[in-house]
């Protein structure tokens, strides 16, 4: 059977969700291939971890493939043996925060189910890595040549980039540049002196993982502002309606508006999280109303603050961090690394605090949790580098990911839209703004699937135009 072929590069949440939506939405025969080197689909960077301490940072009831499936993952998880074997997942308010790998298992099951919907829709997982693309043909590391009518780049987050002070120490055994690599934390003794660069969600994961392994030595976490991710909201609370400002409102005006809304909510005995949740829900509208100058101003002055209030941590992780701080085994500083030098098998870290003081710390290990190096995304893997060199893709103006148009087609070096290449997921956030949290990524995956089917129809019409006699 002659079917259009959609090749999705990347089998994390974004790629798997697009594949499922394509299978559900198409009314025509379709062949869908997901190119992903991991053994199963759906995990990606976020949900392939098997660390027991790594949990989703929102209640399971807020995790789903689309808005009309609210609560589906929560219901699925409560029926699994993993729920019965993990009493810490259930909170006093009745919400569950599963280990992150469980959401990966859920997505893999949904993918398998989508492949059984129709006989003329084929879903296939090609377990390899895409290494090049030319004229619609995707070449993989195992030598396969996949002819694609549409290619969707659902690329994963690149690993953290080493700060310049650490480049000369890249091979030092005390430096852990990527704590997500298998076994990266296993060799750390329980009493080791450890410093962590970064104080966000990744730092919280590392602290929880070390604590689960019995680590009780001194931990030092530092970042420029020393801000910790805030706690998530527990219990049931009323929704909050956020009045929108005019489309040309500035970042400063929005900051003032949100602060006023938080005060108004507090006067009604409502927590600030409800206001921020609504800001997040309206985030793409707000972001796209900013000029490029305002977007840059937000990135420079407000992004780090937004991150700690927007990307909140699961209560289990918050509890671990609070305990370590109370015990005096975790110190959080607002500071910058001045120098890092090798001292045999140890490292000597010299810090300049935000108050201007200098500190020196002798470390057994230094762990980097500064977050993905999105600025280098187009050079982070061979395929993207090749596409950029061919002029088919380019970084967005803010270097948050890859430049796309309003329909998620990539923009080439001349700012023209490439009809046969689309982006799904966080790599498109320079255009769309709020595109890191799962609800927004899920909505984007659905929109990309719909646009893909529309594009296939357009391409088919161009190949076989309707003629009249």
C-alpha positions in Angstrom: 0.0 0.0 0.0 1.4 3.4 -1.0 1.3 5.5 2.2 2.9 8.8 3.1 5.9 8.4 5.4 6.4 10.6 8.4 9.8 10.2 10.2 10.0 11.6 13.7 13.5 12.0 15.0 13.5 11.6 18.8 11.4 9.3 20.9 11.0 11.2 24.1 7.7 12.7 25.1 7.4 15.1 22.2 8.2 12.6 19.5 6.1 9.8 21.0 3.2 12.2 21.5 3.3 13.4 17.9 3.3 9.8 16.6 0.3 8.9 18.8 -1.6 11.9 17.7 -0.9 11.2 14.0 -2.2 7.7 14.4 -5.3 8.9 16.1 -6.1 11.8 13.8 -5.3 10.6 10.3 -8.1 9.6 8.1 -5.8 8.3 5.4 -3.2 5.5 5.2 0.0 6.6 7.0 3.4 5.2 7.9 5.0 6.7 11.0 8.6 5.9 12.0 10.1 7.1 15.2 13.9 7.1 15.2 15.1 6.7 18.8 18.2 4.9 20.1 16.7 4.0 23.5 15.0 0.6 23.8 11.6 2.0 24.5 9.7 5.1 23.4 8.3 7.8 25.6 11.2 8.1 28.1 13.6 10.6 26.6 15.8 12.6 28.9 13.1 13.3 31.4 11.3 9.9 31.8 13.9 7.3 31.1 15.6 7.7 34.4 15.3 4.7 36.8 16.4 6.7 39.8 13.9 6.0 42.5 14.4 9.5 43.9 13.4 11.2 40.6 9.7 12.0 40.6 7.4 14.0 38.3 7.1 17.5 39.8 3.3 17.9 39.5 0.5 15.6 40.6 -0.1 12.7 38.2 -3.6 14.0 37.5 -2.0 16.9 35.6 -0.1 14.7 33.2 -1.7 13.5 30.0 -1.3 13.4 26.2 -4.0 16.0 25.5 -6.3 18.2 27.4 -9.4 16.0 26.9 -7.7 13.1 28.6 -7.4 14.8 32.0 -6.6 12.3 34.8 -5.7 9.5 32.4 -2.2 8.9 33.7 -3.3 9.2 37.3 -5.9 6.4 36.7 -3.4 4.3 34.8 -0.7 4.6 37.5 -3.0 3.7 40.4 -3.7 0.4 38.7 0.0 -0.5 38.3 2.0 -2.6 40.7 4.5 0.2 40.9 2.0 2.3 42.8 1.5 -0.4 45.4 5.2 -0.8 45.8 5.9 2.9 46.2 4.0 4.2 49.3 6.0 7.5 49.2 4.2 8.4 45.9 0.9 9.0 47.7 0.6 12.3 49.5 -1.7 13.2 52.4 -4.0 15.2 50.2 -4.5 12.1 47.9 -2.4 13.3 45.0 0.3 11.0 43.7 3.8 11.9 42.5 5.1 8.8 40.7 8.7 8.1 39.9 9.4 9.7 36.5 10.0 6.4 34.7 6.4 5.5 35.2 5.3 8.2 32.8 7.7 6.8 30.3 6.1 3.4 30.7 2.6 5.0 30.3 3.7 6.6 27.0 5.2 3.4 25.6 1.9 1.6 26.3 -0.1 4.4 24.6 2.2 4.2 21.5 1.6 0.4 21.3 -2.1 1.0 21.5 -2.0 3.6 18.8 -0.3 1.2 16.5 -3.3 -1.1 16.7 -6.0 1.4 15.9 -6.1 0.8 12.1 -4.6 -1.7 9.7 -3.6 1.0 7.2 -1.7 3.1 9.8 1.7 1.7 10.7 3.8 2.8 13.7 7.4 1.7 13.9 10.2 2.3 16.3 13.5 2.3 14.5 16.1 1.9 17.2 19.0 4.0 16.0 20.2 7.5 15.8 19.6 9.8 12.8 22.9 11.1 11.5 22.0 13.0 8.3 19.1 14.3 6.2 19.2 15.1 2.5 16.3 15.8 0.1 13.8 14.0 2.5 16.0 11.0 3.2 16.9 10.3 6.8 20.1 8.2 7.2 20.6 6.4 10.5 23.7 5.2 12.3 22.9 1.6 11.5 22.9 2.3 7.8 19.1 2.6 7.2 17.8 5.1 4.6 14.3 6.3 5.4 12.6 8.2 2.7 10.3 10.8 4.5 7.5 12.9 3.1 7.7 14.9 6.3 10.4 14.9 8.9 9.7 16.0 12.5 12.6 17.0 14.7 11.6 16.1 18.3 15.1 16.5 19.5 16.1 16.1 23.1 17.7 18.6 25.4 21.4 18.8 24.9 23.6 18.0 27.9 24.9 20.8 30.2 27.8 22.8 28.8 30.9 23.0 31.0 31.6 26.5 32.4 34.8 27.9 31.0 36.6 27.5 34.4 36.1 23.7 34.1 37.1 23.1 30.5 40.7 22.1 31.4 39.3 19.7 34.0 36.9 17.9 31.7 38.7 14.5 32.3 39.4 14.9 36.0 37.8 12.1 38.0 36.3 14.5 40.6 34.3 16.4 38.0 30.8 15.0 37.1 29.8 16.9 34.0 26.7 14.9 33.3 25.0 13.5 36.4 22.3 11.8 34.2 24.7 9.4 32.6 24.3 5.8 33.9 26.1 5.3 37.2 27.5 8.8 37.4 26.7 9.2 41.1 27.4 5.6 42.2 31.1 6.0 43.0 30.5 8.9 45.5 31.2 7.8 49.0 28.7 8.5 51.8 31.0 11.0 53.5 32.3 12.8 50.4 32.5 16.5 50.2 30.4 17.5 47.2 29.7 20.8 45.5 26.9 21.3 42.9 26.9 24.1 40.3 23.3 25.1 39.9 20.4 25.3 42.4 17.4 24.4 40.2 15.4 21.3 39.5 18.5 19.3 38.5 20.2 20.1 41.7 17.2 18.9 43.7 17.3 15.6 41.7 21.0 15.1 42.5 20.6 15.9 46.2 17.7 13.4 46.4 19.7 10.7 44.5 22.7 11.1 46.8 20.6 11.0 49.9 18.9 7.9 48.7 22.3 6.3 48.4 23.1 7.2 52.0 25.2 10.2 51.4 25.6 12.3 54.5 28.7 14.3 53.8 28.8 18.1 53.2 26.9 19.4 50.2 27.3 22.9 48.8 25.0 24.1 46.0 25.6 27.5 44.4 24.4 29.6 41.6 24.6 33.3 40.7 21.4 34.1 42.7 21.2 31.0 44.9 17.5 30.6 44.2 15.9 27.2 45.0 12.9 25.9 43.1 9.7 26.6 45.0 7.4 24.0 46.4 4.4 22.7 44.5 0.9 23.3 45.6 -1.0 20.6 47.6 -4.7 20.2 47.9 -7.6 21.5 45.9 -7.8 25.3 45.3 -10.1 27.4 43.1 -9.0 28.5 39.7 -7.6 32.0 39.3 -8.6 34.2 36.3 -5.8 36.3 35.1 -6.7 39.6 33.3 -4.6 40.0 30.2 -2.8 43.2 29.5 -2.7 44.8 26.1 -0.7 42.9 23.4 2.1 45.4 23.5 2.6 45.4 27.3 6.2 45.3 28.4 7.9 42.7 30.6 8.1 45.3 33.4 4.4 46.0 33.1 3.6 42.2 33.3 5.9 41.8 36.3 4.0 44.6 38.1 0.7 43.1 37.0 1.5 39.6 38.3 2.7 41.0 41.6 -0.5 42.8 42.0 -2.5 39.6 41.1 -0.5 37.6 43.8 -1.4 40.3 46.4 -5.0 40.2 45.3 -5.1 36.4 45.6 -3.5 36.5 49.0 -6.2 38.8 50.2 -8.6 36.1 49.2 -6.6 33.4 51.1 -5.4 31.9 47.8 -1.7 30.8 47.3 0.6 32.5 44.8 0.9 29.2 42.9 -2.6 29.5 41.5 -1.7 32.9 39.9 1.5 31.5 38.5 -0.3 28.5 37.1 -2.6 30.8 35.2 0.4 32.9 34.0 1.9 29.7 32.7 -1.3 28.8 30.9 -1.3 32.2 29.2 2.5 32.1 28.7 2.6 31.7 25.0 0.1 34.5 24.4 2.2 36.8 26.7 5.5 35.8 25.2 4.3 36.3 21.6 3.0 39.7 22.5 6.5 40.8 23.4 8.8 42.5 20.9 12.2 40.8 20.4 13.7 43.6 22.6 11.2 42.7 25.4 11.9 39.0 25.0 15.6 39.7 25.4 15.0 41.9 28.4 13.0 39.1 30.0 15.8 36.6 29.3 18.3 38.9 30.9 16.5 40.0 34.0 13.5 37.8 34.7 14.1 34.3 33.3 16.0 33.0 36.4 13.2 34.2 38.7 10.5 32.8 36.5 12.2 29.4 36.5 12.2 29.0 40.2 8.6 29.9 40.6 7.4 28.2 37.4 9.4 24.9 37.6 8.5 23.7 41.1 9.6 20.5 42.8 7.7 17.5 44.0 7.0 17.5 47.8 9.2 14.4 48.3 12.2 16.3 47.0 11.4 19.4 48.9 11.3 17.3 52.1 14.8 15.9 51.4 16.3 19.3 50.7 14.6 20.7 53.8 16.0 17.9 56.0 19.5 18.3 54.6 19.4 22.0 55.3 18.1 21.5 58.8 20.8 18.9 59.5 23.5 21.3 58.3 24.7 19.0 55.5 23.4 21.2 52.6 24.4 24.8 52.1 22.9 26.9 49.3 24.9 30.0 48.3 24.5 32.9 45.9 28.0 32.8 44.4 30.1 32.4 41.3 33.1 30.2 40.7 36.3 32.2 40.4 38.7 29.3 39.9 38.6 25.5 40.1 42.0 23.8 40.4 43.1 20.2 40.6 44.5 19.1 43.9 45.5 15.5 43.2 42.3 13.5 43.2 40.4 16.5 44.7 39.4 19.9 43.5 39.9 23.3 45.1 36.9 25.6 44.4 37.2 29.3 45.0 33.9 31.2 45.2 32.9 34.9 45.1 29.7 35.3 47.0 27.0 37.8 46.0 27.9 39.8 49.1 31.5 40.1 47.8 33.1 37.5 50.2 35.6 35.0 48.9 35.5 31.3 50.0 37.7 28.3 49.3 36.4 24.7 49.4 38.2 21.4 49.1 36.0 19.0 47.2 35.9 15.3 46.5 33.4 15.9 43.7 32.0 18.7 41.7 28.7 18.1 39.9 27.4 20.3 37.0 23.6 20.9 37.0 23.4 24.1 35.1 20.7 22.8 32.8 20.7 21.9 29.0 23.0 24.0 26.8 20.2 25.2 24.5 22.3 27.9 23.0 24.4 25.2 21.3 21.5 23.0 20.2 22.1 23.2 16.5 25.7 21.9 17.1 24.8 19.3 19.7 24.4 16.4 17.4 25.6 15.5 13.8 22.1 15.7 12.2 21.3 19.2 13.4 24.8 20.4 12.6 24.5 19.1 9.1 21.1 20.7 8.6 22.5 24.0 9.8 25.5 23.8 7.5 23.1 23.1 4.6 21.2 26.3 5.5 18.0 24.3 6.2 17.8 25.2 9.9 19.2 28.0 12.1 19.1 29.0 15.8 16.3 31.3 16.8 17.1 34.9 17.5 17.4 34.3 21.3 19.4 31.1 20.9 16.8 29.1 22.9 16.5 26.5 20.2 15.6 26.3 16.5 13.9 29.0 14.5 10.3 28.1 13.3 7.3 29.8 11.8 3.9 30.1 13.4 3.0 26.6 12.2 6.3 25.0 13.6 8.0 24.5 10.2 11.7 25.3 10.5 13.0 28.5 9.0 16.0 28.2 6.8 19.0 30.5 6.5 17.0 32.9 4.3 14.0 32.9 6.7 11.9 30.8 4.4 9.7 28.0 5.9 10.8 24.4 5.0 7.5 22.7 4.4 8.9 19.2 4.9 10.7 19.8 8.3 8.8 20.6 11.5 9.9 21.0 15.1 8.0 19.5 18.1 8.7 20.4 21.7 11.0 22.7 23.6 13.3 23.4 20.6 10.6 25.6 19.3 10.2 27.7 22.5 12.0 30.8 21.0 8.9 31.3 18.9 6.2 30.0 21.2 7.6 30.9 24.7 6.2 28.7 27.4 7.1 25.3 25.9 8.9 23.4 28.6 6.2 22.1 30.9 4.3 19.0 29.9 0.8 20.5 29.3 2.2 23.0 26.8 4.5 20.5 25.1 1.5 18.1 24.9 -0.6 20.8 23.2 2.3 21.6 20.8 2.6 17.9 19.9 -1.1 17.8 19.0 -0.7 21.0 16.9 2.3 19.6 15.1 0.5 16.4 14.3 -2.4 18.4 12.8 -0.1 20.6 10.8 1.7 17.5 9.5 -1.5 16.0 8.2 -2.4 19.4 6.6 1.0 19.6 5.0 0.8 16.1 3.6 -2.5 17.0 1.9 -1.0 20.1 0.4 2.0 18.2 -0.9 -0.2 15.5 -2.3 -2.3 18.1 -4.1 0.8 19.7 -5.6 1.9 16.3 -6.9 -1.5 15.4 -8.3 -3.3 18.7 -9.1 -7.0 18.6 -9.9 -7.6 19.4 -13.6 -10.8 20.2 -15.5 -11.6 19.7 -19.1 
